[in-house]
Amino acid sequence: MALTERYVFLGDTSHLRGKSALILLRGVDESTLERCQPHFHNLTFIGSHQPRYRQEIIEEFSFHIILGQGYRGGWRHFDSEKKLEV
């Protein structure tokens, strides 16, 4: 899973060290959480949102909510000249 949305507006995140963040993710699996873990002292799964239409879950609009506490830094800055890996 590519974590692309963060790149759009965050830029340099060094000034955010020690802060907490609500992280909204689609398609979360164990490897996604493993990639986020080094950037926070603690990650806590809060819940999921799975909208339904006529009793069918709409996966395109579903997401998971994670609380990241104590940002450590190290989130890569987006280089608009490079192609994103998907």
N, C-alpha and C positions, 0 to 999 in steps of 0.2 A: 504494500500500500504506500503510495506517495503522500507525504505530508506537505502538500503544496500551499494550502491557504495561508499558513503562517508567514510565508515569504512575501505575500502581497503587501503587507503593511508594517511588519515589525522592524525590518532593517537591523541595526545594531542593537543587541539586547543586553549589553553589559550593564547598563544602568538599572536593569530589572532584577539584579541578583538579590536573593533573600525574599523576594515577593512571592505571592501565591497566584495561581492562575486556574481559571475554569477552562478545561480543554474539551472541545466538542470534536468527536471523531466518528467517522463512518467506517464500517468494516473492521472493527477492532478484533484482533486476535492476540495471542500471547506474544508474538514477535513484535507487534506494534507497541505494546506496553514496555517490552524490553528495550526498544529503541528510545522511548521517552524517559525511562527510569534514570539514566545517568544525568539528566538535566534537572532533576528535582530530588530533594531529600526524601520526600514521601509522595506516593501516588495513591489516591483512593478512588475506587469506582463508586460513583454516586447513583447512577441509574441510566435508564435508556428511554428514548422517545421513539415509539413506533406508530406513526399515524396509520389509520385504517380507512378504507373506502369500501363500503358494502362488505364488511367483515374481512377484507383482504388487507394484509400489511403492505404498505407502499415502501419498499426497500430504498428507493431513491431518496426518500425524505427521512429515513430513520437515522438516528445517531445515538452515541453513547456520551455520557457526561462523566468526566474524570476531574478530580481536584488535584492539582499539582502544588505541593507546599514546599517553600524554601527553594526557589529557583537557584541553581548552581552556576548557570551560564553554559556556554559552549554550543548554543543553538546556531547552526551555520547561517550566515547571511546569504541571501539570495543574490546570485550573479545573473542578471538579466541576459547576459551574452551567452550563457550556457543553456543547453537544452535540459529540461527536467527529465529525470529518470522515472519511469512509471512502473 
